[in-house]
Amino acid sequence: MLTAPLKAIALAAAIGVFGAVGATVGVRPAIARECPDSVEPSRETRRYENTELGFAFQIPANYRAMRWVNFRDGISIVNPSIYECIRRMGPPQSAGWFWSVDLTIEPVPAGRRSLERALRAVDTSLANAPIQIMTIDGKEVARYTYSDDHESIEVVNLAFFTPDRRRIVTLSGPEDDPVPQRAIATLELR
């Protein structure tokens, strides 16, 4: 089921969801149970840009980006306490939880020209899921949500082709977390 349109998310970001009292900081991953509590996102933001993959968006200035190697192909945007904990303890051994913002990178299946068909081929759980196609900066973007029963959250996803159209990048995060809301609202594509 599709949720609030992108405009509502942008409005929420514009009115300052980072400063909201009691704002959700994100779903704590399994490793966080062994780490100190998460740090609230700062009101100040900075631009996170990946020129290779062709996108940029705003994140809290105190959050860090981590590229995953030997765990999954992607990047996670994490708060500083989780970042330091992972540096000390190493990455968790399994998936199944979300940071504030996750970026996964998948190769485009051979012969798939449309973004929707490529997504459905990459993830068979999307076979009958509603996918909304929209345009950001003249580029095709797919928006879809799903329920993560393990974490009891709704996850919002925006997927798009890299500039060379050989990979799909999916920006994901808990729907009620202000950090992915800000990332989605400020997403720029090349």
N, C-alpha and C positions, 0 to 999 in steps of 0.2 A: 504494500500500500504506500503510495507516495504521500509525503508529508508536506509541511509548509513550503511554499515556493521559494526559490532562491532570493527573491526580493525581500521576503520577510527575514531571511537569514542576514542579508546585507543590512537591513534596518536594525536588527538586533546588534550587529557589530558596530554600526554607526552610533548607536546610543550608549555604547560603552559597556558591553557585557563583561569586559575584563574587570571593571570596577564594582560589579554587582556584589552585594553582601551575600555571602554563602554560595557564590558561584561554584559550580562543579569544576574541578580541575582536571578531570579525566578519570577513566577507569584505571584503577591501580592494577598493574600486572601481577602475576603470581610472585615474581621476585620482590615486589614492593613489600610483601609481608615480612621480609627479612631486612628491609631497608627503613630508614627514617621516613617520617611522613612527607608527603609531597609538598613542594613549595608553591604558593599561589602564583599565578601568572602576573608578571609586572604590567602596570598600565602602559608603560612605554613599549613600543613595538619596533621590530626591525624587519628588514626585507630578507627573506630566504629565497635564494635564486639558484636554479640548476640550469646552466646554459646548455649542457649536453642533452638534457631531456626536454628543454624548451618551456620552462615555466618559472613563475615566481609568485610568492604570496607573503603576507605579513604574519609574523609569529611574535609572541611576547619576547621582549629583549632578553629576558633571563633564561629562556628555553634554549636547548641545544639540539642539533641534528646529529644523528648517528647512522652511519651506513652499516648495514648488516652484511656480513660475509660468513659463509658456511652455516647460516641459519635460515635465511631467505633472501631473495634478491629484493632489496628495498631500502628505505630510509625511514627512520622514526624520529619524530620531534618529541623530545622529552623534557620534563622539568629538571632543574639542576640537581635535586637530591637523588632522583632516579639515575641520572647520568653518572654521578659520582659513585653510586652504589654499583652500577654495572661495571664501571672502570675497576673497582676493587674486587668484585666477585666474579666478573665475567658475564657473558650473555646467558640468559636462561636456556634450558635445553629443549624446550618445546614451544610451539605457537599456541594460539587459542585465547589470547588476551590482546588488548589494545592499549597503545600509548595515547596521548592526546591526538596526534596526527600520525597516521601510517601512510607511507607511499610504497606501493608494490609495483614491480616492473615485470611485465610478462612479454614474451615474444608474440608477435601477431601470427596466428595460424596461417599456413599457406593458403592462398586463394581467397582470403577474407578481405573484402574491400570496405564493407561498411563497419562502423564501430560497433553497432549493436550486434551484428552477426559474429564479429570477432570476440566480443565479450561472452556471448552465449557459448561459443566454441571453447573458450578458455575455461569457463566456469559453468559446468553443467547444472549447477543448482539454480542458475538464472534462466533455465529453459522456459519457464512460464511466468517469470517475475516481470512486473511492469518496469520498463526502462523508459525514462523521459529523455528525449534527445533535444538539446538546446545548442545555442551558439555563444561562445565567449571569445572575444577578439577575432571573430571571423572563423573560428575553429569549432568543429563538431565536438560536443561534450555529452556524455551519457550520465544521467543522474538516477540512482536507484538506492533503495534502502532495504535492509533486512534486519530481522531480530536475531541477536546472538543470545541463544538460550543459556549458554555457559555463563556469560557475564550478566544476563538479564538486562540487556540494553538494546536500543535501536541504533543501528550503525548507518550513517549516511555515506555515500560513495559518489565521487565524481571521477569519471574515467575519460581519458583522451589519448590520442596517438602522439608519439614523439614527432618532431619535425620530419624525420626521415620515414615515418609511417611503418617502422619495423618493430616497434614496441608499443605496448599500452601501459600508461601510468595510471594507477588508481589511487586517488587521495581518499582516505577513509578515516572516520573518527566517530566517537559517540555523538549522537545527534544533540544531546543536551549539554555538551561541553562547549564553552565559549572559544576555546582554542581552535578546533576545526571549523567552527562557525566563522571565525575571523579569516582563516585560511581560504575557505570557500568564497566568502564575500570579496576577498581581495585578489583572487586568482587571476593571473595574467598568463596568456599563452602566446608563444611565438609561432 
